[in-house]
Amino acid sequence: MVELIDKLLSVTGAIAPKSMLDSFDKTLAEADFDTSAKKYAGFMLWSALLIAVLVFFIAWNFISVEYSLAVSAFFFVLGIAMFYLIVSMIADSRAKKIDEVLPDAISMISANVRAGMTVENAVLVSARPEFGPLEEEIRLASAKTYGGMSMSQAFAEMGGRVRSNQLKRTVKMFIEGSKLGGQMAQLLNEIARDLRELSALRREIQNATLTYTIFILFSTVIASPVLFATSVYYAQVNEKVTSKIALSGELPTAGMGGFVPKYNKQNAISAEEFYSFAIATVLVTSFLSALVLALIRHGKATAGLKQAPMFAFAAVAVFLGTHYALTLFFKGFTGF
């Protein structure tokens, strides 16, 4: 049964373009997923199709068939993107963990070389459990080296399995240094020092952009929802007052200089429509703000996908809370 499901997933995933399968293959390797690109692509397609079918039957109870198909198609595309982004986020998280411990690992290799070990032994001995994913990569590269593969090729493959520019540059310098036969201990020590300086510089950049972070966070999570809630409440009150005036057939002219405003109900936007628009806008802006903050602080917009749901939940909560507070506070004045 398991073999049949694997075969079905592989056959389904084979319909994806080769460029997409190559991208999946690289991303799965960077996330340390032990599965083929075709199989995962098939899993993505079937899962997204199941989500789309469920959304279609749920939406069919509320809207027309045409709109239900459009909504289900949107969720099909969203499902595929979601499954790809999950793997991509895992690859980014894995690379971040490796970047954090890379300077310490390079320093340990340098100390072992300085103690008289060969480079191969120094690398293998430096594989410590506290290095997390980097330990696995070091042990795998060392096993390939002792299995007959050249050290340069083994480390080049290690750099290709991790989505880390720091590791790729380190591996490149390590390979070049071993080829030129230089002082490896000194070279590795300099690399470790440069990596630590780079980490310190990134922390300084994050501290320098703290003001922008606070401003964007305040604008999208607090200020924008409060203003939208106020506008929605005003629109609701205005709609109810206008409806009462239209039903009574009397329009107040006192204090208006005889001017009576005309009200065209057919072309007007209802308060309910504006309420839905405000909710959608708050959700979109909060989601995008999480991506922008991640791009400013970490250099990758995808790093904000983890915080995006929290931002959206907080912004909607502020919107609903403000709207409820305004309704309670002005109920005694307006009567509704």
TIKOLZA-220739 format. One record per residue (C-alpha): residue in one letter; chain; x, y, z; residue number from 1. Coordinates in steps of 0.5 Angstrom, whole numbers. Each point is the difference from the previous one (the first is absolute). Layout:
BEGIN
<"A" "A" <X Y Z> NUM>
...
//
This chain:
BEGIN
<"M" "A" <0 0 0> 1>
<"V" "A" <6 5 2> 2>
<"E" "A" <3 -2 -7> 3>
<"L" "A" <-6 1 -4> 4>
<"I" "A" <-1 7 4> 5>
<"D" "A" <7 2 -2> 6>
<"K" "A" <0 -2 -7> 7>
<"L" "A" <-7 4 -1> 8>
<"L" "A" <4 6 3> 9>
<"S" "A" <6 -1 -4> 10>
<"V" "A" <-4 0 -6> 11>
<"T" "A" <-5 6 1> 12>
<"G" "A" <6 4 2> 13>
<"A" "A" <4 -2 -7> 14>
<"I" "A" <-5 5 -3> 15>
<"A" "A" <3 6 3> 16>
<"P" "A" <5 4 -4> 17>
<"K" "A" <7 -3 0> 18>
<"S" "A" <3 7 3> 19>
<"M" "A" <-5 0 5> 20>
<"L" "A" <2 -7 2> 21>
<"D" "A" <7 2 0> 22>
<"S" "A" <-2 6 5> 23>
<"F" "A" <-4 -5 5> 24>
<"D" "A" <6 -5 0> 25>
<"K" "A" <5 6 2> 26>
<"T" "A" <-5 2 5> 27>
<"L" "A" <-1 -7 3> 28>
<"A" "A" <7 -1 1> 29>
<"E" "A" <1 7 3> 30>
<"A" "A" <-5 -2 5> 31>
<"D" "A" <3 -7 1> 32>
<"F" "A" <-7 -4 -3> 33>
<"D" "A" <2 -7 -2> 34>
<"T" "A" <-5 0 -5> 35>
<"S" "A" <0 1 -8> 36>
<"A" "A" <-2 6 -3> 37>
<"K" "A" <-6 -4 -4> 38>
<"K" "A" <-3 -3 6> 39>
<"Y" "A" <0 7 4> 40>
<"A" "A" <-3 3 -7> 41>
<"G" "A" <-5 -5 0> 42>
<"F" "A" <-2 1 7> 43>
<"M" "A" <0 7 -1> 44>
<"L" "A" <-5 -1 -6> 45>
<"W" "A" <-5 -5 4> 46>
<"S" "A" <0 4 6> 47>
<"A" "A" <-1 7 -3> 48>
<"L" "A" <-6 -4 -4> 49>
<"L" "A" <-3 -3 6> 50>
<"I" "A" <0 7 3> 51>
<"A" "A" <-3 3 -6> 52>
<"V" "A" <-6 -5 0> 53>
<"L" "A" <-1 1 7> 54>
<"V" "A" <-1 8 -1> 55>
<"F" "A" <-4 -1 -6> 56>
<"F" "A" <-5 -4 4> 57>
<"I" "A" <0 5 6> 58>
<"A" "A" <-1 6 -5> 59>
<"W" "A" <-5 -3 -4> 60>
<"N" "A" <-5 0 6> 61>
<"F" "A" <1 8 0> 62>
<"I" "A" <2 3 -7> 63>
<"S" "A" <-1 -2 -7> 64>
<"V" "A" <3 -6 -4> 65>
<"E" "A" <4 5 -4> 66>
<"Y" "A" <3 3 6> 67>
<"S" "A" <1 -6 4> 68>
<"L" "A" <4 -3 -6> 69>
<"A" "A" <4 7 0> 70>
<"V" "A" <1 -1 8> 71>
<"S" "A" <2 -7 0> 72>
<"A" "A" <5 1 -6> 73>
<"F" "A" <3 6 4> 74>
<"F" "A" <1 -5 6> 75>
<"F" "A" <3 -5 -4> 76>
<"V" "A" <6 5 -2> 77>
<"L" "A" <0 2 7> 78>
<"G" "A" <1 -7 2> 79>
<"I" "A" <6 -2 -5> 80>
<"A" "A" <3 7 2> 81>
<"M" "A" <-1 -2 8> 82>
<"F" "A" <3 -7 -1> 83>
<"Y" "A" <6 3 -3> 84>
<"L" "A" <1 6 4> 85>
<"I" "A" <0 -5 6> 86>
<"V" "A" <6 -4 -2> 87>
<"S" "A" <4 7 -2> 88>
<"M" "A" <-1 2 7> 89>
<"I" "A" <2 -6 3> 90>
<"A" "A" <7 1 -5> 91>
<"D" "A" <0 7 2> 92>
<"S" "A" <0 -2 8> 93>
<"R" "A" <5 -6 -1> 94>
<"A" "A" <5 5 -4> 95>
<"K" "A" <-1 5 6> 96>
<"K" "A" <2 -5 5> 97>
<"I" "A" <6 -2 -4> 98>
<"D" "A" <2 8 0> 99>
<"E" "A" <0 1 7> 100>
<"V" "A" <4 -6 2> 101>
<"L" "A" <5 0 -6> 102>
<"P" "A" <5 5 3> 103>
<"D" "A" <1 -5 6> 104>
<"A" "A" <1 -6 -5> 105>
<"I" "A" <5 4 -4> 106>
<"S" "A" <4 2 6> 107>
<"M" "A" <0 -7 3> 108>
<"I" "A" <2 -3 -7> 109>
<"S" "A" <6 5 0> 110>
<"A" "A" <2 -2 7> 111>
<"N" "A" <0 -7 -2> 112>
<"V" "A" <4 1 -6> 113>
<"R" "A" <5 4 5> 114>
<"A" "A" <0 -6 4> 115>
<"G" "A" <3 -4 -5> 116>
<"M" "A" <-6 -3 -3> 117>
<"T" "A" <-1 -1 -8> 118>
<"V" "A" <-5 4 -2> 119>
<"E" "A" <-5 -6 -2> 120>
<"N" "A" <1 -2 8> 121>
<"A" "A" <-1 7 2> 122>
<"V" "A" <-6 1 -3> 123>
<"L" "A" <-3 -7 2> 124>
<"V" "A" <2 1 7> 125>
<"S" "A" <-4 7 0> 126>
<"A" "A" <-7 -3 -1> 127>
<"R" "A" <-3 1 7> 128>
<"P" "A" <-7 -1 1> 129>
<"E" "A" <-1 7 3> 130>
<"F" "A" <1 3 -8> 131>
<"G" "A" <-7 -3 -2> 132>
<"P" "A" <-1 -1 -7> 133>
<"L" "A" <8 2 -1> 134>
<"E" "A" <2 -6 3> 135>
<"E" "A" <-4 -5 -5> 136>
<"E" "A" <3 4 -6> 137>
<"I" "A" <7 -1 3> 138>
<"R" "A" <-1 -7 1> 139>
<"L" "A" <-3 -1 -6> 140>
<"A" "A" <6 3 -4> 141>
<"S" "A" <5 -3 4> 142>
<"A" "A" <-3 -7 -1> 143>
<"K" "A" <0 2 -8> 144>
<"T" "A" <8 2 1> 145>
<"Y" "A" <2 -7 3> 146>
<"G" "A" <-5 -3 -5> 147>
<"G" "A" <5 2 -5> 148>
<"M" "A" <-3 7 -3> 149>
<"S" "A" <5 5 0> 150>
<"M" "A" <-1 5 6> 151>
<"S" "A" <-1 6 -5> 152>
<"Q" "A" <-6 -3 -3> 153>
<"A" "A" <-3 -3 7> 154>
<"F" "A" <0 7 3> 155>
<"A" "A" <-3 3 -7> 156>
<"E" "A" <-6 -5 1> 157>
<"M" "A" <-1 3 7> 158>
<"G" "A" <0 7 -2> 159>
<"G" "A" <-5 -2 -5> 160>
<"R" "A" <-5 -3 5> 161>
<"V" "A" <0 6 4> 162>
<"R" "A" <-4 6 -1> 163>
<"S" "A" <6 4 3> 164>
<"N" "A" <4 5 -4> 165>
<"Q" "A" <5 0 6> 166>
<"L" "A" <1 -7 0> 167>
<"K" "A" <1 0 -8> 168>
<"R" "A" <5 6 1> 169>
<"T" "A" <4 -4 5> 170>
<"V" "A" <0 -6 -4> 171>
<"K" "A" <3 3 -6> 172>
<"M" "A" <5 3 4> 173>
<"F" "A" <2 -6 4> 174>
<"I" "A" <0 -4 -7> 175>
<"E" "A" <5 6 -3> 176>
<"G" "A" <4 0 6> 177>
<"S" "A" <1 -8 0> 178>
<"K" "A" <2 0 -7> 179>
<"L" "A" <5 6 0> 180>
<"G" "A" <3 -4 6> 181>
<"G" "A" <0 6 5> 182>
<"Q" "A" <0 1 8> 183>
<"M" "A" <-7 -4 1> 184>
<"A" "A" <0 2 7> 185>
<"Q" "A" <1 7 -1> 186>
<"L" "A" <-5 0 -6> 187>
<"L" "A" <-5 -3 4> 188>
<"N" "A" <1 5 6> 189>
<"E" "A" <-1 6 -4> 190>
<"I" "A" <-6 -3 -3> 191>
<"A" "A" <-3 -1 6> 192>
<"R" "A" <2 7 2> 193>
<"D" "A" <-4 3 -6> 194>
<"L" "A" <-6 -4 1> 195>
<"R" "A" <-1 3 7> 196>
<"E" "A" <2 7 -2> 197>
<"L" "A" <-6 -1 -5> 198>
<"S" "A" <-5 -3 5> 199>
<"A" "A" <2 6 4> 200>
<"L" "A" <-1 5 -6> 201>
<"R" "A" <-7 -3 -1> 202>
<"R" "A" <-2 1 7> 203>
<"E" "A" <2 7 0> 204>
<"I" "A" <-4 1 -7> 205>
<"Q" "A" <-6 -3 4> 206>
<"N" "A" <1 5 6> 207>
<"A" "A" <0 5 -5> 208>
<"T" "A" <-7 -2 -4> 209>
<"L" "A" <-3 0 7> 210>
<"T" "A" <-4 6 -1> 211>
<"Y" "A" <-2 -2 -7> 212>
<"T" "A" <-3 -6 3> 213>
<"I" "A" <-4 3 6> 214>
<"F" "A" <-3 5 -5> 215>
<"I" "A" <-2 -5 -5> 216>
<"L" "A" <-3 -5 6> 217>
<"F" "A" <-3 6 3> 218>
<"S" "A" <-3 2 -6> 219>
<"T" "A" <-3 -6 -3> 220>
<"V" "A" <-2 -4 7> 221>
<"I" "A" <-3 6 4> 222>
<"A" "A" <-1 7 -4> 223>
<"S" "A" <-3 -3 -7> 224>
<"P" "A" <-5 -5 4> 225>
<"V" "A" <-2 6 5> 226>
<"L" "A" <-1 5 -6> 227>
<"F" "A" <-4 -5 -4> 228>
<"A" "A" <-4 -2 6> 229>
<"T" "A" <-2 7 1> 230>
<"S" "A" <-1 1 -8> 231>
<"V" "A" <-5 -6 0> 232>
<"Y" "A" <-3 2 6> 233>
<"Y" "A" <-2 7 -3> 234>
<"A" "A" <-2 -3 -6> 235>
<"Q" "A" <-5 -5 4> 236>
<"V" "A" <-3 6 4> 237>
<"N" "A" <0 4 -6> 238>
<"E" "A" <-4 -5 -4> 239>
<"K" "A" <-5 -1 6> 240>
<"V" "A" <-1 7 0> 241>
<"T" "A" <-1 1 -7> 242>
<"S" "A" <-5 -6 0> 243>
<"K" "A" <-4 3 5> 244>
<"I" "A" <0 7 -4> 245>
<"A" "A" <-2 -4 -6> 246>
<"L" "A" <-6 -4 3> 247>
<"S" "A" <-3 7 4> 248>
<"G" "A" <1 4 -7> 249>
<"E" "A" <2 6 4> 250>
<"L" "A" <7 2 -1> 251>
<"P" "A" <3 6 5> 252>
<"T" "A" <1 6 -3> 253>
<"A" "A" <2 5 6> 254>
<"G" "A" <7 2 0> 255>
<"M" "A" <1 -2 -7> 256>
<"G" "A" <-2 6 -3> 257>
<"G" "A" <-6 -3 -4> 258>
<"F" "A" <5 -5 -3> 259>
<"V" "A" <-3 -7 0> 260>
<"P" "A" <5 -6 -2> 261>
<"K" "A" <-2 -5 -5> 262>
<"Y" "A" <1 -7 2> 263>
<"N" "A" <0 -6 -5> 264>
<"K" "A" <-1 -6 3> 265>
<"Q" "A" <2 -5 -6> 266>
<"N" "A" <7 3 -1> 267>
<"A" "A" <2 0 7> 268>
<"I" "A" <4 -4 3> 269>
<"S" "A" <-3 -4 6> 270>
<"A" "A" <3 0 7> 271>
<"E" "A" <0 -7 0> 272>
<"E" "A" <5 0 -7> 273>
<"F" "A" <4 5 3> 274>
<"Y" "A" <1 -5 7> 275>
<"S" "A" <2 -5 -5> 276>
<"F" "A" <5 4 -4> 277>
<"A" "A" <3 3 7> 278>
<"I" "A" <1 -8 3> 279>
<"A" "A" <3 -2 -7> 280>
<"T" "A" <5 6 0> 281>
<"V" "A" <2 -1 7> 282>
<"L" "A" <2 -7 -1> 283>
<"V" "A" <4 2 -7> 284>
<"T" "A" <3 6 3> 285>
<"S" "A" <2 -4 6> 286>
<"F" "A" <3 -6 -4> 287>
<"L" "A" <4 4 -4> 288>
<"S" "A" <3 4 6> 289>
<"A" "A" <2 -7 3> 290>
<"L" "A" <4 -1 -7> 291>
<"V" "A" <3 7 0> 292>
<"L" "A" <2 0 7> 293>
<"A" "A" <4 -7 -2> 294>
<"L" "A" <3 3 -6> 295>
<"I" "A" <2 6 4> 296>
<"R" "A" <3 -4 6> 297>
<"H" "A" <2 -7 -3> 298>
<"G" "A" <1 2 -8> 299>
<"K" "A" <-5 -5 -2> 300>
<"A" "A" <-8 1 0> 301>
<"T" "A" <-1 -7 1> 302>
<"A" "A" <2 0 7> 303>
<"G" "A" <-6 4 2> 304>
<"L" "A" <-5 -5 -2> 305>
<"K" "A" <1 -3 7> 306>
<"Q" "A" <-2 7 3> 307>
<"A" "A" <-6 1 -5> 308>
<"P" "A" <-5 -4 3> 309>
<"M" "A" <1 3 7> 310>
<"F" "A" <0 7 -3> 311>
<"A" "A" <-6 -1 -4> 312>
<"F" "A" <-4 -3 6> 313>
<"A" "A" <3 6 4> 314>
<"A" "A" <-3 5 -5> 315>
<"V" "A" <-6 -3 0> 316>
<"A" "A" <-1 0 7> 317>
<"V" "A" <2 7 1> 318>
<"F" "A" <-5 2 -6> 319>
<"L" "A" <-6 -4 3> 320>
<"G" "A" <2 2 7> 321>
<"T" "A" <0 8 -2> 322>
<"H" "A" <-7 -1 -3> 323>
<"Y" "A" <-3 -3 5> 324>
<"A" "A" <2 5 5> 325>
<"L" "A" <-2 6 -4> 326>
<"T" "A" <-7 -4 -1> 327>
<"L" "A" <-1 0 8> 328>
<"F" "A" <3 7 1> 329>
<"F" "A" <-5 3 -5> 330>
<"K" "A" <-6 -4 1> 331>
<"G" "A" <-3 5 5> 332>
<"F" "A" <1 6 -5> 333>
<"T" "A" <-2 -3 -6> 334>
<"G" "A" <-5 -6 2> 335>
<"F" "A" <3 -5 -4> 336>
//
